[in-house]
Amino acid sequence: MDSVTLTARALLFDMDGTLVDSTAVVESVWSRFALRHGIDVRDILKTSHGKQMKDTIAAWGPAGVDVSLESSDLAAFEITQNDGVIEVAGAADFANAVPRDAIALVTSAPLALAKVRMAVAGVDLPVVVVTADEIPRGKPHPDCYLRAAELLGVDPADAIVFEDADAGIAAGLAAGMRTIVVGDLDSELAAGLPRIRDYRDVAIATMVDTEGRRQLVLTLPATAVGRGD
């Protein structure tokens, strides 16, 4: 078997690490926080990826930390840091091939940062965007992905999530959605799930099913597909 196909009615994408490579900026932001509070940034980075900033600050800040103040400072700093921000290979072409009413960005970043970062990376911002501004419970809770499915008018079972971090994978699975891992995440949660190195590994086409409804057809290398196919 040379390839495997998956069908869906909507595709939901995380941003950082999934559509946009912002690794250097993320490390810089948390280094700023860690230095201020005498924390080893390597410990923070082990658990922060994919989560809302406020949740990481609350988890790692000292007793009594002002989460709102710290979040405001880091957000203001982060939005100015764009050196090295690029698309994950093939992300722009792949995302642009998805019908506009069948795609959503679902990110733990605030909307202002999502707009800047997607623009810098050259990836079009979808019409449906679900951000930290509107979802109080961030990933790994499923709320953000369920909201995106609601806005697109699709059943969660008919959506496929693209994620690169455990928090996001947990959110997608908890929402009842099939989830594809992007990149080289090595974790128990990611083990066996469909996986792509980047978007050069997957093709997309549209078709009409027997009920006259549009379907998105994804073609992945057979070696990329495990549990969830």
Backbone as CSV, one residue per row, in Angstrom:
resi,resn,N_x,N_y,N_z,CA_x,CA_y,CA_z,C_x,C_y,C_z
1,MET,0.845,-1.190,0.000,0.000,0.000,0.000,0.881,1.241,0.000
2,ASP,0.676,2.133,-0.968,1.508,3.316,-1.083,0.953,4.513,-0.327
3,SER,-0.346,4.539,-0.059,-0.934,5.678,0.626,-2.221,5.264,1.321
4,VAL,-2.688,6.137,2.197,-3.936,5.916,2.928,-4.760,7.184,2.818
5,THR,-6.075,7.040,2.663,-6.932,8.216,2.565,-7.801,8.370,3.813
6,LEU,-8.003,9.608,4.204,-8.906,9.977,5.281,-9.903,10.976,4.714
7,THR,-11.145,10.893,5.124,-12.139,11.848,4.653,-12.696,12.636,5.825
8,ALA,-13.058,13.873,5.551,-13.595,14.753,6.591,-14.448,15.825,5.924
9,ARG,-15.175,16.573,6.739,-15.939,17.713,6.244,-15.316,19.036,6.680
10,ALA,-14.359,18.969,7.611,-13.676,20.184,8.042,-12.308,19.819,8.606
11,LEU,-11.362,20.751,8.473,-10.022,20.590,9.019,-9.758,21.719,10.007
12,LEU,-9.293,21.360,11.195,-9.053,22.318,12.265,-7.566,22.304,12.610
13,PHE,-6.939,23.469,12.608,-5.495,23.564,12.771,-5.105,24.340,14.021
14,ASP,-4.214,23.776,14.793,-3.460,24.541,15.783,-2.540,25.490,15.011
15,MET,-1.937,26.458,15.704,-1.049,27.395,15.006,0.429,27.085,15.257
16,ASP,0.931,27.410,16.450,2.366,27.295,16.714,2.822,25.848,16.691
17,GLY,3.784,25.566,15.819,4.301,24.216,15.687,3.510,23.365,14.715
18,THR,2.331,23.849,14.315,1.469,23.095,13.406,1.381,23.758,12.043
19,LEU,1.067,25.055,12.015,1.109,25.826,10.777,2.309,26.755,10.731
20,VAL,2.713,27.224,11.899,3.771,28.228,12.009,4.879,27.705,12.914
21,ASP,6.113,27.811,12.452,7.268,27.458,13.276,7.733,28.713,14.004
22,SER,7.422,28.781,15.280,7.773,29.948,16.096,8.605,29.540,17.306
23,THR,9.339,28.469,17.170,10.066,27.890,18.299,10.966,28.893,18.989
24,ALA,11.736,29.649,18.222,12.697,30.583,18.813,11.992,31.659,19.632
25,VAL,10.864,32.143,19.125,10.126,33.188,19.836,9.534,32.642,21.127
26,VAL,8.947,31.478,21.065,8.345,30.875,22.252,9.397,30.676,23.342
27,GLU,10.559,30.206,22.957,11.630,30.018,23.933,12.073,31.346,24.523
28,SER,12.107,32.389,23.707,12.501,33.706,24.190,11.496,34.251,25.199
29,VAL,10.225,34.069,24.904,9.175,34.556,25.802,9.261,33.882,27.166
30,TRP,9.376,32.573,27.174,9.412,31.876,28.457,10.744,32.048,29.168
31,SER,11.789,32.341,28.440,13.064,32.671,29.081,12.934,33.977,29.852
32,ARG,12.199,34.925,29.299,11.947,36.208,29.965,11.239,35.976,31.297
33,PHE,10.205,35.143,31.273,9.450,34.833,32.480,10.302,34.059,33.487
34,ALA,11.029,33.074,32.984,11.846,32.234,33.869,12.936,33.042,34.565
35,LEU,13.594,33.923,33.832,14.662,34.738,34.410,14.112,35.634,35.508
36,ARG,12.940,36.176,35.289,12.334,37.083,36.268,12.049,36.368,37.582
37,HIS,11.719,35.076,37.505,11.285,34.365,38.710,12.263,33.272,39.153
38,GLY,13.434,33.220,38.537,14.432,32.247,38.963,14.045,30.816,38.690
39,ILE,13.429,30.576,37.533,12.975,29.236,37.152,13.811,28.756,35.977
40,ASP,14.063,27.464,35.900,14.762,26.896,34.758,13.791,26.833,33.582
41,VAL,14.073,27.594,32.531,13.155,27.670,31.400,12.941,26.305,30.751
42,ARG,13.917,25.428,30.859,13.769,24.102,30.257,12.615,23.330,30.900
43,ASP,12.400,23.557,32.173,11.282,22.895,32.843,9.949,23.441,32.349
44,ILE,9.871,24.746,32.168,8.640,25.357,31.675,8.307,24.837,30.276
45,LEU,9.315,24.784,29.421,9.088,24.392,28.030,8.643,22.939,27.884
46,LYS,8.905,22.134,28.900,8.467,20.739,28.844,6.951,20.611,28.919
47,THR,6.287,21.624,29.486,4.844,21.509,29.712,4.023,22.640,29.105
48,SER,4.671,23.682,28.597,3.927,24.872,28.164,3.329,24.763,26.773
49,HIS,3.898,23.943,25.917,3.517,23.976,24.511,2.062,23.578,24.298
50,GLY,1.357,24.407,23.551,-0.029,24.134,23.233,-1.029,24.680,24.232
51,LYS,-0.548,25.192,25.364,-1.451,25.669,26.411,-1.568,27.191,26.370
52,GLN,-2.647,27.703,26.951,-2.793,29.137,27.070,-1.732,29.692,28.023
53,MET,-1.262,30.882,27.723,-0.202,31.501,28.511,-0.568,31.602,29.991
54,LYS,-1.796,31.991,30.265,-2.208,32.175,31.658,-2.119,30.880,32.459
55,ASP,-2.368,29.752,31.799,-2.306,28.473,32.501,-0.873,28.107,32.860
56,THR,0.065,28.413,31.960,1.472,28.134,32.245,2.000,29.059,33.334
57,ILE,1.604,30.326,33.297,2.036,31.266,34.332,1.516,30.824,35.694
58,ALA,0.262,30.419,35.746,-0.318,29.968,37.010,0.380,28.719,37.529
59,ALA,0.791,27.843,36.609,1.433,26.588,37.010,2.860,26.791,37.490
60,TRP,3.587,27.743,36.893,5.009,27.887,37.168,5.382,29.136,37.955
61,GLY,4.479,30.083,38.053,4.803,31.302,38.783,4.876,31.067,40.287
62,PRO,5.525,31.951,41.009,5.593,31.819,42.470,4.232,32.046,43.103
63,ALA,4.092,31.676,44.352,2.832,31.870,45.068,2.425,33.334,44.995
64,GLY,1.155,33.557,44.673,0.653,34.914,44.612,0.968,35.657,43.332
65,VAL,1.520,34.978,42.330,1.865,35.631,41.074,0.617,36.287,40.460
66,ASP,0.793,37.489,39.925,-0.289,38.202,39.259,-0.369,37.696,37.823
67,VAL,-1.242,36.735,37.586,-1.319,36.086,36.286,-1.691,37.079,35.195
68,SER,-2.613,37.965,35.494,-3.045,38.950,34.496,-1.911,39.887,34.111
69,LEU,-1.178,40.382,35.097,-0.072,41.299,34.835,1.037,40.611,34.051
70,GLU,1.383,39.397,34.469,2.434,38.649,33.773,2.004,38.341,32.338
71,SER,0.753,37.961,32.151,0.254,37.647,30.811,0.330,38.867,29.908
72,SER,-0.048,40.024,30.444,-0.011,41.255,29.654,1.407,41.600,29.233
73,ASP,2.344,41.443,30.158,3.746,41.751,29.850,4.292,40.813,28.782
74,LEU,4.068,39.523,28.958,4.609,38.549,28.001,3.932,38.666,26.643
75,ALA,2.630,38.948,26.633,1.919,39.094,25.364,2.420,40.304,24.589
76,ALA,2.665,41.408,25.301,3.177,42.613,24.651,4.571,42.382,24.090
77,PHE,5.378,41.618,24.812,6.722,41.293,24.349,6.664,40.344,23.155
78,GLU,5.820,39.336,23.259,5.768,38.284,22.241,5.345,38.810,20.879
79,ILE,4.407,39.736,20.862,3.868,40.207,19.592,4.892,41.011,18.798
80,THR,5.959,41.456,19.468,7.012,42.210,18.774,8.141,41.307,18.286
81,GLN,8.113,40.041,18.665,9.211,39.123,18.357,8.832,38.221,17.186
82,ASN,9.318,38.549,16.002,8.941,37.767,14.825,10.121,37.207,14.042
83,ASP,11.335,37.498,14.476,12.499,36.968,13.777,12.484,35.446,13.819
84,GLY,12.623,34.831,12.685,12.677,33.373,12.629,11.330,32.703,12.515
85,VAL,10.233,33.464,12.535,8.903,32.878,12.383,8.671,32.539,10.908
86,ILE,8.421,31.288,10.625,8.197,30.833,9.247,7.061,29.815,9.239
87,GLU,6.552,29.525,8.065,5.530,28.486,7.962,6.167,27.112,8.171
88,VAL,5.405,26.193,8.714,5.780,24.790,8.649,5.730,24.417,7.172
89,ALA,6.708,23.681,6.695,6.853,23.447,5.254,5.551,22.990,4.601
90,GLY,5.143,23.732,3.576,3.958,23.388,2.816,2.645,23.841,3.426
91,ALA,2.698,24.494,4.597,1.463,24.830,5.312,0.591,25.806,4.549
92,ALA,1.190,26.839,3.973,0.389,27.863,3.287,-0.365,27.270,2.100
93,ASP,0.330,26.525,1.252,-0.319,25.936,0.084,-1.409,24.948,0.494
94,PHE,-1.126,24.152,1.517,-2.104,23.156,1.949,-3.343,23.832,2.536
95,ALA,-3.142,24.780,3.446,-4.278,25.453,4.074,-5.108,26.215,3.044
96,ASN,-4.429,26.816,2.069,-5.144,27.581,1.047,-5.948,26.691,0.105
97,ALA,-5.639,25.394,0.101,-6.377,24.453,-0.744,-7.659,23.959,-0.084
98,VAL,-7.828,24.267,1.203,-9.033,23.859,1.922,-10.120,24.906,1.677
99,PRO,-11.334,24.501,1.312,-12.426,25.473,1.138,-12.573,26.354,2.376
100,ARG,-12.842,27.634,2.179,-12.848,28.600,3.268,-13.902,28.302,4.318
101,ASP,-14.957,27.603,3.949,-16.001,27.274,4.916,-15.790,25.902,5.546
102,ALA,-14.584,25.358,5.382,-14.297,24.035,5.936,-12.985,24.028,6.716
103,ILE,-12.507,25.203,7.124,-11.227,25.288,7.817,-11.334,26.251,8.982
104,ALA,-10.625,25.921,10.073,-10.586,26.808,11.230,-9.190,26.789,11.836
105,LEU,-8.809,27.930,12.395,-7.599,28.018,13.208,-8.037,27.961,14.659
106,VAL,-7.429,27.067,15.432,-7.793,26.885,16.837,-6.510,26.969,17.651
107,THR,-6.269,28.126,18.248,-4.978,28.384,18.866,-5.107,28.853,20.308
108,SER,-4.096,28.554,21.103,-4.044,29.028,22.486,-3.499,30.446,22.579
109,ALA,-3.139,31.024,21.441,-2.669,32.405,21.397,-3.854,33.359,21.338
110,PRO,-3.668,34.620,21.741,-4.718,35.621,21.547,-4.844,35.986,20.071
111,LEU,-5.959,36.580,19.706,-6.235,36.885,18.309,-5.199,37.824,17.709
112,ALA,-4.802,38.848,18.451,-3.839,39.814,17.910,-2.538,39.134,17.522
113,LEU,-2.069,38.227,18.364,-0.831,37.517,18.065,-1.030,36.563,16.896
114,ALA,-2.158,35.897,16.837,-2.429,34.972,15.734,-2.404,35.702,14.403
115,LYS,-2.990,36.878,14.349,-3.004,37.650,13.109,-1.586,37.996,12.666
116,VAL,-0.766,38.453,13.611,0.607,38.840,13.278,1.421,37.636,12.848
117,ARG,1.343,36.577,13.632,2.204,35.421,13.375,1.843,34.713,12.073
118,MET,0.567,34.584,11.786,0.147,33.958,10.530,0.582,34.817,9.348
119,ALA,0.470,36.129,9.468,0.873,37.023,8.383,2.369,36.943,8.134
120,VAL,3.162,36.929,9.196,4.615,36.841,9.054,5.002,35.534,8.373
121,ALA,4.308,34.459,8.711,4.614,33.150,8.134,4.035,32.988,6.732
122,GLY,3.170,33.908,6.315,2.598,33.828,4.975,1.472,32.834,4.839
123,VAL,0.806,32.527,5.952,-0.327,31.600,5.934,-1.606,32.412,6.112
124,ASP,-2.551,32.265,5.190,-3.801,33.036,5.276,-4.570,32.690,6.544
125,LEU,-5.129,33.713,7.167,-5.956,33.502,8.351,-7.338,33.023,7.915
126,PRO,-7.812,31.898,8.431,-9.158,31.440,8.052,-10.234,32.402,8.541
127,VAL,-11.415,32.250,8.006,-12.547,33.043,8.470,-12.902,32.661,9.899
128,VAL,-12.913,31.362,10.184,-13.210,30.883,11.540,-11.910,30.755,12.319
129,VAL,-11.801,31.543,13.367,-10.623,31.534,14.237,-11.100,31.463,15.679
130,VAL,-10.635,30.478,16.415,-10.965,30.327,17.833,-9.669,30.509,18.612
131,THR,-9.656,31.515,19.498,-8.422,31.871,20.197,-8.624,31.874,21.705
132,ALA,-7.525,32.159,22.413,-7.566,32.217,23.871,-8.473,33.327,24.380
133,ASP,-8.748,34.335,23.538,-9.580,35.458,23.970,-11.002,35.029,24.310
134,GLU,-11.489,33.972,23.666,-12.897,33.618,23.801,-13.150,32.277,24.470
135,ILE,-12.104,31.526,24.761,-12.268,30.211,25.376,-11.579,30.201,26.742
136,PRO,-12.325,30.337,27.834,-11.712,30.378,29.165,-10.904,29.122,29.496
137,ARG,-11.441,27.963,29.135,-10.721,26.708,29.420,-9.928,26.322,28.175
138,GLY,-8.613,26.462,28.292,-7.768,26.152,27.148,-7.471,24.669,27.012
139,LYS,-6.726,24.323,25.972,-6.267,22.949,25.784,-5.515,22.523,27.043
140,PRO,-5.680,21.305,27.526,-6.211,20.097,26.874,-7.735,19.929,26.916
141,HIS,-8.464,20.909,27.426,-9.927,20.807,27.387,-10.409,20.897,25.933
142,PRO,-11.498,20.252,25.598,-11.947,20.191,24.202,-12.738,21.405,23.736
143,ASP,-12.994,22.361,24.631,-13.911,23.469,24.338,-13.595,24.188,23.030
144,CYS,-12.309,24.463,22.799,-11.927,25.244,21.623,-12.242,24.506,20.325
145,TYR,-11.993,23.222,20.290,-12.275,22.458,19.075,-13.770,22.242,18.878
146,LEU,-14.497,22.060,19.955,-15.946,21.933,19.835,-16.556,23.244,19.332
147,ARG,-16.020,24.371,19.791,-16.512,25.665,19.329,-16.240,25.851,17.836
148,ALA,-15.071,25.450,17.388,-14.746,25.574,15.968,-15.683,24.731,15.117
149,ALA,-15.962,23.508,15.561,-16.883,22.647,14.816,-18.276,23.268,14.764
150,GLU,-18.691,23.855,15.879,-19.997,24.515,15.921,-20.049,25.673,14.925
151,LEU,-19.007,26.479,14.882,-18.986,27.626,13.975,-18.979,27.189,12.507
152,LEU,-18.357,26.055,12.237,-18.318,25.556,10.865,-19.558,24.736,10.513
153,GLY,-20.353,24.397,11.508,-21.570,23.639,11.265,-21.323,22.182,10.934
154,VAL,-20.297,21.585,11.551,-19.995,20.175,11.303,-20.031,19.389,12.603
155,ASP,-20.340,18.125,12.477,-20.275,17.230,13.623,-18.815,16.994,13.977
156,PRO,-18.465,16.959,15.279,-17.074,16.714,15.654,-16.475,15.471,15.000
157,ALA,-17.274,14.442,14.825,-16.773,13.206,14.221,-16.389,13.393,12.764
158,ASP,-16.874,14.474,12.143,-16.574,14.739,10.737,-15.404,15.707,10.566
159,ALA,-14.734,16.048,11.657,-13.615,16.979,11.598,-12.302,16.261,11.884
160,ILE,-11.243,16.769,11.291,-9.897,16.268,11.572,-9.071,17.426,12.128
161,VAL,-8.375,17.159,13.217,-7.525,18.134,13.892,-6.071,17.891,13.517
162,PHE,-5.323,18.974,13.294,-3.877,18.902,13.098,-3.218,19.550,14.308
163,GLU,-2.362,18.796,15.005,-1.746,19.271,16.250,-0.313,18.782,16.375
164,ASP,0.460,19.483,17.193,1.856,19.092,17.399,2.220,18.923,18.862
165,ALA,1.293,19.160,19.776,1.600,19.109,21.208,0.578,18.257,21.940
166,ASP,0.999,17.682,23.058,0.114,16.810,23.819,-1.169,17.512,24.262
167,ALA,-1.048,18.774,24.689,-2.240,19.481,25.159,-3.278,19.584,24.053
168,GLY,-2.831,19.891,22.845,-3.748,20.013,21.719,-4.282,18.686,21.248
169,ILE,-3.431,17.675,21.254,-3.874,16.327,20.872,-4.956,15.859,21.836
170,ALA,-4.725,16.067,23.128,-5.721,15.677,24.130,-7.033,16.409,23.903
171,ALA,-6.962,17.690,23.529,-8.172,18.473,23.280,-8.930,17.932,22.076
172,GLY,-8.211,17.626,21.002,-8.849,17.104,19.805,-9.517,15.765,20.051
173,LEU,-8.807,14.885,20.720,-9.368,13.565,20.995,-10.560,13.656,21.941
174,ALA,-10.462,14.524,22.948,-11.567,14.688,23.895,-12.802,15.269,23.213
175,ALA,-12.579,16.020,22.126,-13.696,16.573,21.362,-14.331,15.542,20.436
176,GLY,-13.762,14.337,20.394,-14.301,13.288,19.539,-13.860,13.412,18.098
177,MET,-12.719,14.069,17.882,-12.232,14.313,16.532,-10.999,13.466,16.247
178,ARG,-10.883,13.013,15.008,-9.652,12.362,14.601,-8.531,13.404,14.594
179,THR,-7.347,12.979,15.002,-6.261,13.938,15.194,-4.995,13.455,14.517
180,ILE,-4.410,14.327,13.710,-3.162,14.041,13.013,-2.038,14.811,13.698
181,VAL,-0.949,14.119,14.002,0.215,14.737,14.631,1.110,15.330,13.552
182,VAL,1.503,16.581,13.749,2.413,17.248,12.826,3.787,17.335,13.476
183,GLY,4.812,16.814,12.801,6.166,16.897,13.339,6.599,15.649,14.059
184,ASP,7.578,15.827,14.952,8.249,14.667,15.547,7.959,14.481,17.030
185,LEU,6.817,14.939,17.506,6.466,14.759,18.912,6.549,13.285,19.296
186,ASP,7.291,13.011,20.346,7.461,11.646,20.843,6.826,11.573,22.224
187,SER,5.601,11.084,22.284,4.897,11.007,23.560,3.937,9.833,23.537
188,GLU,3.506,9.454,24.712,2.560,8.346,24.820,1.250,8.682,24.123
189,LEU,0.806,9.927,24.249,-0.461,10.320,23.660,-0.404,10.315,22.136
190,ALA,0.744,10.692,21.587,0.886,10.767,20.134,1.142,9.411,19.485
191,ALA,1.584,8.461,20.279,1.968,7.164,19.727,0.809,6.506,18.994
192,GLY,1.057,6.105,17.747,0.066,5.380,16.980,-0.919,6.235,16.219
193,LEU,-0.954,7.540,16.497,-1.862,8.407,15.751,-1.315,8.667,14.353
194,PRO,-2.188,9.018,13.402,-1.687,9.437,12.095,-0.698,10.584,12.276
195,ARG,0.342,10.590,11.468,1.411,11.578,11.641,1.939,12.020,10.285
196,ILE,2.235,13.321,10.168,2.922,13.837,8.992,4.144,14.612,9.437
197,ARG,5.185,14.544,8.649,6.390,15.339,8.931,6.061,16.814,8.767
198,ASP,5.423,17.156,7.662,4.927,18.490,7.364,3.919,18.328,6.230
199,TYR,3.486,19.429,5.639,2.379,19.339,4.686,2.808,18.893,3.293
200,ARG,4.091,18.699,3.104,4.542,18.082,1.864,4.208,16.599,1.850
201,ASP,3.833,16.058,3.007,3.506,14.642,3.134,2.026,14.334,2.936
202,VAL,1.204,15.348,2.669,-0.234,15.102,2.569,-0.823,15.900,1.412
203,ALA,-1.735,15.277,0.689,-2.434,15.933,-0.411,-3.910,16.048,-0.059
204,ILE,-4.575,17.030,-0.648,-5.991,17.235,-0.369,-6.756,17.385,-1.674
205,ALA,-7.953,16.813,-1.693,-8.862,16.964,-2.827,-10.275,17.055,-2.276
206,THR,-11.197,17.538,-3.081,-12.599,17.599,-2.669,-13.434,16.710,-3.582
207,MET,-14.498,16.141,-3.013,-15.399,15.293,-3.775,-16.796,15.464,-3.210
208,VAL,-17.773,14.873,-3.858,-19.152,14.900,-3.379,-19.567,13.476,-3.052
209,ASP,-20.120,13.264,-1.848,-20.501,11.911,-1.459,-21.870,11.549,-2.041
210,THR,-22.362,10.371,-1.692,-23.616,9.875,-2.275,-24.831,10.689,-1.839
211,GLU,-24.674,11.472,-0.772,-25.759,12.321,-0.298,-25.660,13.734,-0.860
212,GLY,-24.688,13.935,-1.743,-24.529,15.245,-2.348,-23.788,16.237,-1.484
213,ARG,-23.125,15.769,-0.428,-22.389,16.659,0.467,-20.901,16.618,0.133
214,ARG,-20.253,17.757,0.289,-18.824,17.836,-0.014,-18.000,17.105,1.041
215,GLN,-16.991,16.415,0.589,-16.023,15.764,1.471,-14.624,16.222,1.099
216,LEU,-13.797,16.324,2.101,-12.375,16.566,1.893,-11.671,15.223,1.968
217,VAL,-10.839,14.946,0.998,-10.125,13.675,0.937,-8.641,13.947,1.121
218,LEU,-8.076,13.408,2.204,-6.655,13.573,2.495,-5.919,12.296,2.128
219,THR,-4.797,12.456,1.483,-3.960,11.317,1.121,-2.645,11.431,1.851
220,LEU,-2.353,10.450,2.707,-1.135,10.414,3.512,-0.298,9.199,3.117
221,PRO,1.021,9.274,3.317,1.840,8.074,3.110,1.387,6.977,4.056
222,ALA,1.381,5.758,3.594,0.939,4.641,4.429,1.735,4.548,5.711
223,THR,3.017,4.898,5.655,3.864,4.815,6.849,3.509,5.856,7.887
224,ALA,2.705,6.857,7.499,2.352,7.923,8.449,1.124,7.602,9.258
225,VAL,0.443,6.523,8.978,-0.843,6.266,9.586,-0.765,5.101,10.557
226,GLY,-1.256,5.383,11.796,-1.326,4.341,12.807,-2.736,4.310,13.369
227,ARG,-2.854,4.382,14.715,-4.172,4.406,15.324,-4.939,5.634,14.854
228,GLY,-6.219,5.497,14.616,-7.047,6.622,14.221,-7.276,6.674,12.737
229,ASP,-6.709,5.711,11.951,-6.924,5.741,10.517,-8.274,5.156,10.146
